[in-house]
Amino acid sequence: MRFEISKVLDAIEGRVCTDPSLARAVVDLAEVIRWQDLDGGRPASLLRLGMVIDALARELGEDSVPVYAIVHRALLSDADLTSNERMVVRRWADDGLVEVLDHPGDRMLEVADLLGLPVLSRVRFDGMGGRYPWLAQAGRVLAPVPGAGGPVFIAHVGGGQAPTSGDRSPVGAKLLARQWRCPEPGCALFGGGGGGGAFADLARVDRAPAGQPPPTLRQGVPTCPRHGVRLGDAGPRPRTEVLAVRIGGLVRRRFALTEEQPVLVGRAPDGSGAVVLGQWLNDEARRWISRSHVRFELRVGEVIVTDTSTNGSGIRPRGSLAEPDRIALAPQQSRVLGEGDIVELYPGVQIGRADELPSDAKFSPTSVMAEAPTMAMRLPRV
């Protein structure tokens, strides 16, 4: 059972990040782990974060949905968690996957405001509407509650279950246009490299580096939320384009493309940040799609796709699925990805800009809780 719990915690680890371009909602981890009514289990359990992530994936109709988790500092030594769970949270903190703070509630709303993300919380945030008017928008704050097949969401305003995103605030757009550096050595959020903390050597090495989170503002000054010190301006942030992979109608993964590093996509490509599709492909698609099938690059704001396969690819102009409209992309041929264009590696295996590639959820998203022990998943009777 300990091995099974470790496997599900590894799966959950792949769904937490502080990358502004990939996170889909903001959560207070200390609050989530104590929602005992979600599974009827022990007072605190890190597995409940996985249950909430699964619920978010079902509502968004996407696989591999990451959340931006804010962690109260006391959670790192919380005796209600197992020693393994505490070690995992510390590792996430050391690797910059979560933020560790003394007052997560304030920061949670700030991040949601700066990035335009929904908030998953049972707190109503009364009295905060003047500072954050979007709290009155339907679907911006949702409470995870027990349901027949796992947690479901109830919006604090407007009812319903669908999370709603908004636009990034003007301040958020300005902050995210710059890179920031923390003067504290080894800062996992605003340092020059990895976390370097006590558990950094235990971090998974196959995970792509997380994007830099937004600074917190203290009296209008960009500040490191973890160390409370003023950040230095390190210049313009590299341009970023978010792409998505859709297989069989379901968006399986989003990934960030920057001008600094191209991204390989294929059945099983090598390299940091490469996007592996093999786990979602049927036998015919696996035979057709090359190990490294296409390479994406961002040059002067344009997305360039280059076929690196044996069998070639196709371009669906403006998303048209009509066969006469399909443009063949021969091996080693490159093309600028126009507005609405979709790259097709194999019928039903498509890549495009995330905001132009909706998911119609023909299949259920993969659960991060698939490896969870049965006794840890007791659901309340309804």
Stockholm file with secondary structure:
# STOCKHOLM 1.0

chainA/1-382         MRFEISKVLDAIEGRVCTDPSLARAVVDLAEVIRWQDLDGGRPASLLRLGMVIDALARELGEDSVPVYAIVHRALLSDADLTSNERMVVRRWADDGLVEVLDHPGDRMLEVADLLGLPVLSRVRFDGMGGRYPWLAQAGRVLAPVPGAGGPVFIAHVGGGQAPTSGDRSPVGAKLLARQWRCPEPGCALFGGGGGGGAFADLARVDRAPAGQPPPTLRQGVPTCPRHGVRLGDAGPRPRTEVLAVRIGGLVRRRFALTEEQPVLVGRAPDGSGAVVLGQWLNDEARRWISRSHVRFELRVGEVIVTDTSTNGSGIRPRGSLAEPDRIALAPQQSRVLGEGDIVELYPGVQIGRADELPSDAKFSPTSVMAEAPTMAMRLPRV
#=GR chainA/1-382 SS CHHHHHHHHHHHHTTBCCCTTTCCCEEEHHHHTTCGGGTTCCSCCTHHHHHHHHHHHHHHTBSSCCBEEEEEGGGGGCTTSCHHHHHHHHHHHHTTSSEEESCHHHHHHHHHHHHTCCEECSCCCTTCTTTCGGGGSTTSEEEEECCTTSCEEEETTTCSSCCCCCCCCHHHHHHTTEEEECSSTTCTTTSSSCCCSTTGGGSCTTSCCCCCCCCEEETTEEECTTTCCBCEEEEECCCEEEEEEEETTEEEEEEEEETTBCEEEESSCCSTTCEECGGGCCHHHHHHSCSSCEEEEEETTEEEEEECSSSCEEEEGGGCCCGGGCEEECTTCEEECCTTCEEEEETTEEEEEGGGCCCCCSSCCCCTTTTSCGGGGCCCCC
#=GC SS_cons         CHHHHHHHHHHHHTTBCCCTTTCCCEEEHHHHTTCGGGTTCCSCCTHHHHHHHHHHHHHHTBSSCCBEEEEEGGGGGCTTSCHHHHHHHHHHHHTTSSEEESCHHHHHHHHHHHHTCCEECSCCCTTCTTTCGGGGSTTSEEEEECCTTSCEEEETTTCSSCCCCCCCCHHHHHHTTEEEECSSTTCTTTSSSCCCSTTGGGSCTTSCCCCCCCCEEETTEEECTTTCCBCEEEEECCCEEEEEEEETTEEEEEEEEETTBCEEEESSCCSTTCEECGGGCCHHHHHHSCSSCEEEEEETTEEEEEECSSSCEEEEGGGCCCGGGCEEECTTCEEECCTTCEEEEETTEEEEEGGGCCCCCSSCCCCTTTTSCGGGGCCCCC
//
